[in-house]
Amino acid sequence: MSMRAKLALPVALLTLAACGSQDEPSEPRPDAAETAIPVEPNGGIGDGAPSLTQTDDLAQDDGIPARYHGAWDYVDGNCNPASDLRVEISADQVIFYESVGEVENVSIGADGADVALAMEGEGENWNSRFRLSLQGNPERLVMQNVDYPSDPTNIRKRCAS
């Protein structure tokens, strides 16, 4: 066999091998923008965190959500700290004019937060529950006493800090 034939044989084999691999279908590699994010059956994004629907109606360990924090007064009030309708809300307590409620439990729902309070004031102790929601904007708080639904619902405005 001539030298030329000896060199041509490996080149021919490599060419055939290359052609053979091109004929086999291969899966295209997706671009990063096309890579799917895993989705959990409940709507989560696959990171193990609860979906938004899972957090509805769950007790919250962090207390009252921050969107309700601050000082609030009756819509026609002047936000004076001496106002008898002023209320101050933090994560762990609600301070009323003559009483203080320590947060015992918070349940978050689609329409707001239900807050169970251990109340103390004027030498008395009792339990009370309120539903908190924002009315149309973050500057109007609807505060309804769940234990006395016949009581008028209090709509309060946010006071400057």
HUBELDA-V35940 format. One record per residue. RES is the residue in three letters. OMEGA is omega in degrees with one decimal (999 if undefined). BURIAL is + if it has 9 or more other ideal C-beta (glycine too) atoms within 8 Angstrom, else -. Layout:
res: [RES/RES]
omega: [OMEGA/OMEGA]
burial: [BURIAL/BURIAL]
This chain:
res: [MET/SER/MET/ARG/ALA/LYS/LEU/ALA/LEU/PRO/VAL/ALA/LEU/LEU/THR/LEU/ALA/ALA/CYS/GLY/SER/GLN/ASP/GLU/PRO/SER/GLU/PRO/ARG/PRO/ASP/ALA/ALA/GLU/THR/ALA/ILE/PRO/VAL/GLU/PRO/ASN/GLY/GLY/ILE/GLY/ASP/GLY/ALA/PRO/SER/LEU/THR/GLN/THR/ASP/ASP/LEU/ALA/GLN/ASP/ASP/GLY/ILE/PRO/ALA/ARG/TYR/HIS/GLY/ALA/TRP/ASP/TYR/VAL/ASP/GLY/ASN/CYS/ASN/PRO/ALA/SER/ASP/LEU/ARG/VAL/GLU/ILE/SER/ALA/ASP/GLN/VAL/ILE/PHE/TYR/GLU/SER/VAL/GLY/GLU/VAL/GLU/ASN/VAL/SER/ILE/GLY/ALA/ASP/GLY/ALA/ASP/VAL/ALA/LEU/ALA/MET/GLU/GLY/GLU/GLY/GLU/ASN/TRP/ASN/SER/ARG/PHE/ARG/LEU/SER/LEU/GLN/GLY/ASN/PRO/GLU/ARG/LEU/VAL/MET/GLN/ASN/VAL/ASP/TYR/PRO/SER/ASP/PRO/THR/ASN/ILE/ARG/LYS/ARG/CYS/ALA/SER]
omega: [-177.4/179.7/-179.5/179.9/179.2/179.8/-176.6/-177.7/178.7/178.8/179.5/178.8/178.2/-180.0/178.5/179.8/179.1/179.0/-179.3/-178.1/179.0/-179.4/180.0/178.9/176.3/-179.8/177.6/178.1/-178.8/173.2/179.0/-178.8/-178.0/-177.9/-177.4/173.4/-179.4/-179.3/177.7/-177.4/-178.2/176.5/177.5/-176.4/175.7/-179.4/178.9/178.5/179.0/175.7/178.8/-179.9/178.1/-176.7/176.9/176.0/175.7/174.0/-176.8/-179.2/-175.8/178.6/-177.9/-179.4/-175.1/-178.0/178.9/-176.9/175.7/178.0/-178.5/176.5/176.6/-173.4/178.3/-180.0/-177.5/179.0/176.7/179.0/178.7/-179.7/-177.6/176.0/178.2/177.0/176.6/-175.1/171.8/-177.5/-171.9/177.6/175.5/-178.1/176.6/-177.7/-177.7/179.5/179.1/176.3/175.2/-177.1/175.2/-177.2/175.4/175.0/-178.3/177.2/-178.4/-176.5/177.2/-178.0/171.9/-174.2/174.7/-176.1/168.2/-172.2/175.8/177.3/179.8/177.9/-177.9/173.4/178.5/176.3/179.9/178.1/179.4/170.9/178.6/173.4/178.5/-175.4/173.8/178.9/-176.7/-178.4/179.7/-179.7/171.9/-177.2/-176.0/175.8/-176.5/-178.5/-179.3/-175.9/178.9/175.8/178.1/176.8/178.4/172.8/-175.1/176.4/178.4/177.8/176.8/-178.8/999]
burial: [-/-/-/-/-/-/-/-/-/-/-/-/-/-/-/-/-/-/-/-/-/-/-/-/-/-/-/-/-/-/-/-/-/-/-/-/-/-/+/+/-/-/-/+/-/-/-/-/-/-/+/-/-/+/-/+/-/+/-/+/-/-/+/+/+/-/-/+/+/+/+/+/+/+/-/-/+/-/+/-/-/-/+/-/+/+/+/+/+/+/-/-/+/+/-/+/-/-/+/+/+/+/+/-/-/+/+/+/+/-/-/+/+/+/+/+/+/+/+/+/+/-/-/-/-/-/-/+/+/+/+/+/+/+/-/-/-/-/-/+/+/+/+/+/+/+/-/-/-/-/-/-/-/+/+/+/+/+/+/-/-]
